[in-house]
Amino acid sequence: MGHLFTLQLGRVLGNDWASFSLTGSCMEFLRIKSLDDILANAEKKPLKRQLDAFHLIMLGIGAVIGTGIFVLTSVAADKAGPGMLYSFIISGIVCMLTALIYAEIASMVPVSGSAYTYSYAVLGEIVAWMVGWALILEYAVAAGAVSVGWSGYMNGILRDSGFGLPLALTAGPADTITLADGTTASGGFNLLAFLVALLVTWLLVIGTSKSAKFTGVLVIIKIVALTAFILLAFPAVQSANFEPMMPNGWGTPLSGVGVFGAAASIFFAYVGFDAVSTAAEETKDPQRNIPIGLIGSLLICTVFYLLVAYAAVGAMGAQPGGALSQSREPLAFILRELGYPAIGNAVALAAVLALPSVVLMMIYGQTRILFNMARDGLVPPVLAKVHPTFHTPHVVTIITGVAVALFAAIFPVGMLADISNSGTLFAFLIVAVGVMVLRKVNPLRERHFKTPLIWLVGPLAVGGCLLLFVSLGLYTIKLFFAWAAIGLVVYFAYSRRNSHLGQRIQGDINAN
């Protein structure tokens, strides 16, 4: 295995590479999957290309607008006060830089995949494994966070209708409930969040999917709800509600508070735009439409977010510990306080109708990643098992759905969102590094969309992801590294020796 052999690196990242000599042990460690192989495999079972730029923008908006803006507004207010306006801007800039990066790699490799697939092709198997492991935090934990956000609005509707659940069933044991007299108590089991996650899991198992038309309807519902909020809250904006603007300052690394701490949480509101890249195999002219879908959906969502945040802060005030920061349904709460209870309930109803689709998209994305990892041999093959009747990966869907339901039943939305963000930021950072590496090692490969000013945008994207990561708070960062350590143990104990690519490379090495 240690002997020298000549490796045509065209096999690794495309035919533009030159010949290079590596030791067998070095190549066996790298385990880089060929971009050309990925494209060839996708062509063997091509999906029907029927989505255009408009469909992708709708898909992106549908994936992005969810718990972040409907629920985390109160979390951001508690961390940064009115300064959360700056937090929305900071997170939006980081996501826009990342979207430009994603647009290049997604147009180069227009296949159904994610940061896991891109990392496998550029930085090798162990990095791809860590990205896939981190994406469990992005998708599964995020699905739990959205489920908790949904339960807050659903509990509000039930309470206003006289059918409210006991307090012990409206929050998990790791959550804190503020009572009417100002005292606090721990929750017990978030029943509605648990049930909605299981319901979505059942739908995915039996094969219910989102059509472009259905997704479009939900996007319209969410946009109408946010537009109504903006139109009604804007006239109530008062300059006094912006003072003091930054009660907790900018924040310091590892503190989890201040403008940067809120930005790290608000980042969750933008997550989902990368779902556009997973539809690449079903997109007409993906080299043109994928970048439009990624960047267009993110721009539209950013405008809505800034308008909603400004109206919320100006109309209600957003000081830490205040009424807004304690609400579990902040947008509906503000409208009720402004004298629009019926419209506030309608906004709550819009969230109740629309947020389960986000849970579905998150769980679906998680199962697709684990399904691909199972086909690569990195996780047990049973996770790639398909139901004989429903033709869905039912085993991985059930395991993922039960885990999501338990997350939602036990933990508060803010904690889940921050943990999810840690995995997302890591994946985004790796993709940014990978695109810059490709620019250096494979400059001649055709790029239908080139990230402008890559040597400025790339480092800024990496720096922005690092800034938000260290602003998540020490507890969240510890959890992320503990999760990463577990991932490494799993990789070297199981995944590395069962990897299909590793077995093929080892066979080539032995043959030489």
C-alpha positions as CSV (number, residue, x, y, z in Angstrom):
1,M,0.0,0.0,0.0
2,G,2.9,2.3,0.6
3,H,4.4,1.9,-2.9
4,L,4.3,4.8,-5.4
5,F,1.9,4.8,-8.2
6,T,1.0,7.3,-10.8
7,L,-2.5,8.7,-10.5
8,Q,-4.3,10.5,-13.3
9,L,-6.0,13.2,-11.2
10,G,-8.4,13.6,-14.1
11,R,-10.1,10.6,-12.4
12,V,-10.4,12.6,-9.3
13,L,-11.8,16.1,-10.1
14,G,-12.1,16.1,-13.8
15,N,-10.1,15.8,-16.9
16,D,-8.4,19.2,-16.6
17,W,-6.0,17.8,-13.9
18,A,-2.4,16.9,-14.7
19,S,-0.7,13.7,-13.8
20,F,0.5,13.5,-10.3
21,S,2.3,10.9,-8.1
22,L,1.0,10.0,-4.7
23,T,1.7,7.2,-2.3
24,G,-1.1,4.7,-2.1
25,S,-1.6,5.4,1.6
26,C,-2.1,9.1,0.8
27,M,-4.6,8.4,-1.9
28,E,-6.4,5.9,0.3
29,F,-6.7,8.6,3.0
30,L,-8.0,11.3,0.6
31,R,-10.8,9.3,-1.0
32,I,-12.0,12.0,-3.3
33,K,-15.0,11.2,-5.4
34,S,-14.8,12.3,-9.0
35,L,-17.0,15.1,-10.1
36,D,-17.3,13.4,-13.5
37,D,-18.4,10.2,-11.8
38,I,-21.1,12.1,-9.9
39,L,-22.4,13.7,-13.1
40,A,-22.3,10.3,-14.9
41,N,-24.2,8.6,-12.1
42,A,-26.8,11.3,-12.2
43,E,-27.3,10.8,-15.9
44,K,-28.0,7.1,-15.5
45,K,-31.3,7.9,-13.8
46,P,-32.1,11.4,-14.9
47,L,-35.1,13.1,-13.3
48,K,-37.6,15.0,-15.4
49,R,-36.4,18.6,-15.8
50,Q,-39.5,20.7,-15.3
51,L,-38.6,23.5,-12.8
52,D,-37.8,27.0,-14.0
53,A,-36.4,30.1,-12.2
54,F,-39.8,31.1,-10.8
55,H,-40.4,27.6,-9.4
56,L,-37.0,27.7,-7.7
57,I,-37.6,31.1,-6.2
58,M,-40.9,29.8,-4.8
59,L,-39.1,26.7,-3.5
60,G,-36.4,28.9,-1.8
61,I,-38.9,31.3,-0.3
62,G,-41.0,28.3,1.0
63,A,-37.9,26.8,2.6
64,V,-36.6,30.0,4.1
65,I,-39.7,31.8,5.5
66,G,-40.7,29.8,8.6
67,T,-39.9,29.6,12.3
68,G,-37.1,32.1,12.0
69,I,-39.3,35.1,11.3
70,F,-42.5,33.9,12.9
71,V,-40.9,32.8,16.2
72,L,-37.3,33.8,16.6
73,T,-38.1,37.5,16.5
74,S,-38.8,37.2,20.2
75,V,-35.5,35.3,20.8
76,A,-33.6,38.0,19.0
77,A,-35.3,40.7,21.0
78,D,-34.3,39.0,24.2
79,K,-30.6,38.9,23.1
80,A,-30.2,42.2,21.4
81,G,-33.2,44.4,21.9
82,P,-33.9,46.8,19.0
83,G,-30.4,46.1,17.8
84,M,-31.7,42.9,16.3
85,L,-32.3,45.0,13.2
86,Y,-28.5,44.9,12.8
87,S,-28.6,41.2,13.5
88,F,-30.9,40.6,10.5
89,I,-28.6,42.6,8.3
90,I,-25.4,40.8,9.4
91,S,-27.0,37.3,9.0
92,G,-28.4,38.3,5.6
93,I,-25.0,39.4,4.4
94,V,-23.3,36.2,5.5
95,C,-26.1,34.2,3.7
96,M,-25.8,36.2,0.6
97,L,-22.1,35.6,0.4
98,T,-22.7,31.9,0.9
99,A,-25.4,31.9,-1.8
100,L,-23.0,33.3,-4.3
101,I,-20.6,30.4,-3.4
102,Y,-23.3,27.8,-3.6
103,A,-24.5,29.1,-7.0
104,E,-21.1,28.3,-8.5
105,I,-20.7,24.8,-7.3
106,A,-24.4,24.0,-7.9
107,S,-24.2,25.1,-11.5
108,M,-21.1,23.1,-12.0
109,V,-22.6,20.0,-10.5
110,P,-26.3,20.2,-11.2
111,V,-27.3,17.0,-9.4
112,S,-29.5,16.3,-6.5
113,G,-27.3,16.6,-3.5
114,S,-26.0,19.0,-0.8
115,A,-22.9,20.2,0.9
116,Y,-22.2,16.5,1.6
117,T,-21.9,15.7,-2.1
118,Y,-19.9,18.8,-2.9
119,S,-17.4,18.1,-0.1
120,Y,-17.0,14.5,-1.2
121,A,-16.0,15.7,-4.7
122,V,-13.5,18.3,-3.6
123,L,-12.1,17.8,-0.1
124,G,-12.5,14.0,0.3
125,E,-14.4,11.5,2.3
126,I,-13.6,12.4,5.9
127,V,-14.5,16.0,5.3
128,A,-17.7,14.9,3.5
129,W,-18.5,12.6,6.4
130,M,-18.1,15.5,8.9
131,V,-20.3,17.7,6.8
132,G,-23.0,15.0,6.5
133,W,-22.8,14.5,10.2
134,A,-23.1,18.2,10.8
135,L,-26.1,18.4,8.4
136,I,-28.0,16.2,10.9
137,L,-27.9,19.3,13.1
138,E,-29.0,21.5,10.2
139,Y,-32.0,19.4,9.1
140,A,-33.1,17.1,11.9
141,V,-32.6,19.6,14.8
142,A,-34.0,22.4,12.6
143,A,-37.2,20.3,12.0
144,G,-37.5,20.0,15.8
145,A,-37.2,23.8,16.1
146,V,-39.8,24.4,13.5
147,S,-42.1,22.0,15.2
148,V,-41.7,23.9,18.5
149,G,-42.4,27.1,16.7
150,W,-45.6,25.7,15.2
151,S,-46.8,24.5,18.6
152,G,-46.4,28.0,20.0
153,Y,-48.8,29.4,17.4
154,M,-51.2,26.4,17.7
155,N,-51.3,26.7,21.4
156,G,-52.1,30.4,21.1
157,I,-55.1,29.6,18.8
158,L,-56.3,26.9,21.1
159,R,-56.0,29.2,24.2
160,D,-57.9,32.0,22.5
161,S,-60.6,29.5,21.6
162,G,-60.9,28.2,25.2
163,F,-59.2,24.9,24.5
164,G,-55.7,25.6,25.8
165,L,-53.6,22.8,26.9
166,P,-52.2,22.6,30.5
167,L,-48.9,24.5,30.7
168,A,-46.9,21.3,31.4
169,L,-47.9,20.1,27.8
170,T,-47.0,23.4,26.0
171,A,-43.2,23.3,26.6
172,G,-40.4,20.7,27.1
173,P,-38.6,20.1,30.4
174,A,-35.6,22.1,29.1
175,D,-37.8,25.1,28.5
176,T,-39.0,27.8,30.8
177,I,-42.6,29.1,30.9
178,T,-43.4,32.6,32.1
179,L,-46.6,32.6,34.1
180,A,-49.2,35.3,34.2
181,D,-47.9,36.6,37.6
182,G,-44.4,37.0,36.2
183,T,-43.0,33.8,37.8
184,T,-41.4,31.0,35.8
185,A,-41.8,27.3,35.7
186,S,-40.2,24.4,33.7
187,G,-42.2,22.7,31.0
188,G,-43.0,19.0,30.9
189,F,-43.6,17.7,27.4
190,N,-44.4,19.7,24.3
191,L,-47.2,17.5,23.1
192,L,-48.3,19.4,20.0
193,A,-44.7,19.8,18.7
194,F,-44.2,16.0,19.3
195,L,-47.4,15.2,17.4
196,V,-46.8,17.4,14.4
197,A,-43.4,15.9,13.8
198,L,-44.8,12.4,13.9
199,L,-47.6,13.4,11.6
200,V,-45.2,14.8,9.0
201,T,-43.1,11.6,9.4
202,W,-46.1,9.4,8.6
203,L,-46.9,11.5,5.5
204,L,-43.3,11.1,4.3
205,V,-43.4,7.3,4.8
206,I,-46.6,6.8,2.8
207,G,-45.2,8.9,0.0
208,T,-47.0,12.3,0.3
209,S,-44.9,14.9,-1.5
210,K,-45.0,18.6,-2.1
211,S,-46.0,19.6,-5.6
212,A,-44.8,22.9,-7.0
213,K,-48.4,24.1,-7.0
214,F,-48.9,23.2,-3.3
215,T,-45.6,24.8,-2.3
216,G,-46.6,27.9,-4.2
217,V,-49.9,28.2,-2.3
218,L,-48.1,28.0,1.0
219,V,-45.6,30.6,-0.1
220,I,-48.5,32.9,-0.9
221,I,-50.1,32.3,2.5
222,K,-46.9,33.2,4.3
223,I,-46.2,36.3,2.1
224,V,-49.8,37.6,2.6
225,A,-49.5,37.1,6.4
226,L,-46.1,39.0,6.6
227,T,-47.4,41.7,4.3
228,A,-50.5,42.2,6.5
229,F,-48.3,42.4,9.5
230,I,-46.1,45.0,7.9
231,L,-49.0,47.2,6.7
232,L,-50.7,47.2,10.1
233,A,-47.6,47.5,12.3
234,F,-45.8,50.2,10.3
235,P,-48.2,53.0,11.2
236,A,-47.7,52.2,14.9
237,V,-43.9,52.6,14.8
238,Q,-42.6,55.0,17.4
239,S,-39.0,56.2,17.6
240,A,-39.0,55.8,21.4
241,N,-39.3,52.1,21.0
242,F,-35.8,52.0,19.5
243,E,-34.2,53.4,22.7
244,P,-31.8,52.1,23.9
245,M,-30.9,50.6,20.5
246,M,-28.3,48.0,21.8
247,P,-29.0,47.3,25.5
248,N,-26.6,44.4,25.4
249,G,-24.1,46.0,23.0
250,W,-22.5,44.1,20.1
251,G,-21.8,41.1,22.3
252,T,-18.6,39.2,22.8
253,P,-17.4,35.8,21.5
254,L,-18.9,32.8,23.2
255,S,-21.4,35.0,25.1
256,G,-24.4,34.3,23.0
257,V,-26.0,37.7,23.6
258,G,-25.8,41.2,22.0
259,V,-26.2,42.0,18.3
260,F,-23.8,39.2,17.2
261,G,-25.4,36.7,19.5
262,A,-28.8,37.5,18.1
263,A,-27.4,37.4,14.5
264,A,-26.2,33.8,15.3
265,S,-29.7,32.9,16.2
266,I,-31.4,34.9,13.5
267,F,-29.2,33.0,11.0
268,F,-31.7,30.2,11.4
269,A,-34.3,32.5,9.7
270,Y,-32.3,32.4,6.4
271,V,-31.4,28.7,6.4
272,G,-33.2,26.8,3.7
273,F,-32.1,28.7,0.6
274,D,-29.6,25.9,-0.1
275,A,-32.6,23.6,-0.6
276,V,-32.8,25.1,-4.1
277,S,-29.6,23.3,-5.0
278,T,-31.1,19.9,-4.1
279,A,-33.6,20.4,-7.0
280,A,-30.8,20.8,-9.6
281,E,-31.6,17.5,-11.4
282,E,-35.2,18.6,-11.9
283,T,-34.4,22.1,-13.2
284,K,-34.5,23.3,-16.8
285,D,-31.3,25.0,-17.7
286,P,-29.8,24.5,-14.2
287,Q,-26.7,26.5,-15.0
288,R,-28.8,29.6,-15.4
289,N,-31.8,29.0,-13.1
290,I,-30.1,27.6,-10.0
291,P,-28.1,30.8,-9.3
292,I,-31.3,32.9,-10.0
293,G,-33.3,30.7,-7.6
294,L,-30.6,30.8,-4.9
295,I,-30.0,34.5,-5.0
296,G,-33.5,35.7,-5.9
297,S,-35.2,33.8,-3.1
298,L,-32.7,35.0,-0.5
299,L,-33.0,38.7,-1.7
300,I,-36.8,38.6,-1.4
301,C,-36.7,37.0,2.0
302,T,-34.2,39.5,3.3
303,V,-36.4,42.5,2.3
304,F,-39.4,40.9,4.1
305,Y,-37.3,40.2,7.2
306,L,-36.0,43.7,7.5
307,L,-39.4,45.2,7.1
308,V,-41.0,42.8,9.6
309,A,-38.2,43.3,12.1
310,Y,-38.4,47.1,11.8
311,A,-42.2,47.1,12.2
312,A,-42.1,44.7,15.1
313,V,-39.5,46.7,17.0
314,G,-41.0,50.1,16.3
315,A,-44.6,49.1,17.1
316,M,-44.0,47.1,20.3
317,G,-40.5,47.8,21.6
318,A,-38.0,44.9,21.9
319,Q,-36.1,45.3,25.1
320,P,-34.7,42.1,26.7
321,G,-37.2,40.7,29.2
322,G,-40.0,42.7,27.7
323,A,-43.4,41.4,26.5
324,L,-42.2,40.8,22.9
325,S,-39.2,38.8,24.0
326,Q,-41.4,36.5,26.1
327,S,-44.0,35.7,23.4
328,R,-44.1,32.3,21.7
329,E,-46.1,33.8,18.8
330,P,-44.6,37.3,18.5
331,L,-46.1,38.5,15.3
332,A,-49.7,37.5,16.3
333,F,-49.0,38.9,19.8
334,I,-48.0,42.3,18.4
335,L,-51.1,42.6,16.2
336,R,-53.4,41.6,19.1
337,E,-51.7,44.3,21.2
338,L,-52.2,46.9,18.5
339,G,-56.0,46.2,18.4
340,Y,-56.2,43.7,15.6
341,P,-57.0,40.4,17.3
342,A,-58.8,38.9,14.3
343,I,-55.9,39.6,12.0
344,G,-53.4,38.5,14.7
345,N,-55.3,35.2,14.8
346,A,-55.2,35.0,11.0
347,V,-51.4,35.4,11.1
348,A,-51.2,32.7,13.7
349,L,-53.4,30.5,11.5
350,A,-51.1,31.2,8.5
351,A,-48.1,30.0,10.6
352,V,-50.1,26.9,11.7
353,L,-50.9,26.1,8.1
354,A,-47.5,26.8,6.6
355,L,-44.9,25.7,9.1
356,P,-45.6,21.9,8.9
357,S,-44.5,22.1,5.2
358,V,-41.1,23.4,6.5
359,V,-40.9,20.5,8.9
360,L,-41.6,18.2,6.0
361,M,-38.9,19.8,3.9
362,M,-36.4,19.6,6.7
363,I,-37.1,15.9,7.5
364,Y,-37.1,15.1,3.8
365,G,-33.8,16.8,3.3
366,Q,-32.3,14.9,6.2
367,T,-33.5,11.5,5.0
368,R,-32.1,12.3,1.5
369,I,-28.7,13.0,2.9
370,L,-28.6,9.9,5.1
371,F,-30.0,7.8,2.2
372,N,-27.1,9.0,0.0
373,M,-24.6,8.3,2.8
374,A,-26.0,4.8,3.1
375,R,-25.6,4.2,-0.7
376,D,-22.0,5.3,-0.2
377,G,-21.5,2.8,2.5
378,L,-20.9,5.4,5.2
379,V,-23.9,4.5,7.3
380,P,-25.7,1.1,7.6
381,P,-27.3,-0.1,4.4
382,V,-30.7,-0.6,6.2
383,L,-31.1,3.2,6.0
384,A,-31.2,2.9,2.2
385,K,-34.0,0.3,2.4
386,V,-37.1,1.3,0.3
387,H,-40.7,0.4,1.3
388,P,-42.1,-2.2,-1.1
389,T,-45.5,-0.5,-1.3
390,F,-44.8,3.2,-0.7
391,H,-41.4,3.2,-2.5
392,T,-40.0,5.6,0.2
393,P,-36.9,5.1,2.4
394,H,-39.2,4.3,5.3
395,V,-36.5,3.1,7.8
396,V,-34.4,6.2,7.7
397,T,-37.6,8.4,7.6
398,I,-39.1,6.7,10.8
399,I,-35.8,6.9,12.7
400,T,-35.3,10.6,11.7
401,G,-39.0,11.5,12.5
402,V,-39.0,9.9,15.9
403,A,-35.7,11.7,16.8
404,V,-37.1,15.0,15.6
405,A,-40.3,14.5,17.6
406,L,-38.3,13.9,20.8
407,F,-36.1,16.9,20.1
408,A,-39.3,19.0,19.7
409,A,-41.0,17.6,22.8
410,I,-38.0,18.3,25.1
411,F,-36.1,21.4,24.0
412,P,-37.0,25.1,23.5
413,V,-37.0,26.6,20.1
414,G,-34.0,29.0,20.8
415,M,-31.7,26.2,21.9
416,L,-32.7,24.0,18.9
417,A,-32.2,26.8,16.5
418,D,-28.7,27.6,17.8
419,I,-27.6,23.9,17.7
420,S,-29.0,23.7,14.2
421,N,-27.1,26.8,13.2
422,S,-23.8,25.4,14.4
423,G,-24.1,22.5,11.9
424,T,-25.3,24.7,9.1
425,L,-22.4,27.3,9.6
426,F,-19.9,24.5,9.5
427,A,-21.3,23.1,6.2
428,F,-21.5,26.5,4.6
429,L,-17.9,27.2,5.6
430,I,-16.7,23.9,4.1
431,V,-18.5,24.6,0.8
432,A,-16.9,28.1,0.6
433,V,-13.4,26.5,1.2
434,G,-14.2,23.8,-1.4
435,V,-15.1,26.3,-4.1
436,M,-11.9,28.3,-3.6
437,V,-9.9,25.0,-3.7
438,L,-11.5,24.1,-7.0
439,R,-10.6,27.5,-8.4
440,K,-7.0,26.8,-7.7
441,V,-6.7,23.1,-8.5
442,N,-9.1,22.9,-11.4
443,P,-9.2,26.4,-13.0
444,L,-10.1,25.1,-16.5
445,R,-13.3,23.3,-15.6
446,E,-16.4,24.9,-17.1
447,R,-18.2,27.2,-14.7
448,H,-21.6,28.4,-15.9
449,F,-21.8,30.8,-13.0
450,K,-18.7,32.2,-11.4
451,T,-18.8,33.8,-8.0
452,P,-17.8,37.4,-8.6
453,L,-14.6,38.5,-6.8
454,I,-14.1,35.0,-5.4
455,W,-11.0,35.9,-3.5
456,L,-12.9,38.6,-1.6
457,V,-16.3,36.9,-1.4
458,G,-14.9,33.5,-0.4
459,P,-12.8,34.6,2.6
460,L,-15.6,37.0,3.7
461,A,-18.1,34.0,3.6
462,V,-15.7,31.9,5.7
463,G,-15.0,34.8,8.1
464,G,-18.7,35.5,8.4
465,C,-19.5,31.9,9.2
466,L,-16.8,31.8,11.8
467,L,-18.0,35.1,13.4
468,L,-21.5,33.8,13.7
469,F,-20.3,30.4,15.0
470,V,-18.3,31.9,17.9
471,S,-21.3,34.1,18.7
472,L,-23.6,31.1,19.3
473,G,-22.6,30.8,22.9
474,L,-20.2,28.6,24.7
475,Y,-22.8,25.9,25.6
476,T,-23.9,25.5,21.9
477,I,-20.3,25.3,20.7
478,K,-19.4,22.7,23.3
479,L,-22.4,20.6,22.0
480,F,-21.2,21.0,18.4
481,F,-17.7,19.8,19.2
482,A,-19.1,16.9,21.3
483,W,-21.3,15.9,18.3
484,A,-18.3,16.2,16.0
485,A,-16.2,14.0,18.3
486,I,-18.9,11.3,18.2
487,G,-19.0,11.6,14.4
488,L,-15.3,10.9,14.2
489,V,-15.6,7.9,16.4
490,V,-18.4,6.5,14.2
491,Y,-16.4,7.3,11.0
492,F,-13.3,5.4,12.1
493,A,-15.2,2.6,13.9
494,Y,-17.6,1.9,11.0
495,S,-17.8,4.2,8.0
496,R,-14.2,4.2,6.9
497,R,-13.9,0.4,6.5
498,N,-17.4,0.1,4.9
499,S,-17.0,3.0,2.5
500,H,-17.7,1.8,-1.1
501,L,-15.2,4.3,-2.5
502,G,-12.6,3.3,0.0
503,Q,-13.0,-0.4,-0.9
504,R,-12.7,0.4,-4.6
505,I,-9.5,2.5,-4.1
506,Q,-8.0,-0.2,-1.9
507,G,-8.7,-2.7,-4.7
508,D,-6.9,-0.4,-7.2
509,I,-3.9,0.0,-4.8
510,N,-3.6,-3.7,-4.2
511,A,-3.8,-4.3,-8.0
512,N,-0.8,-2.1,-8.5
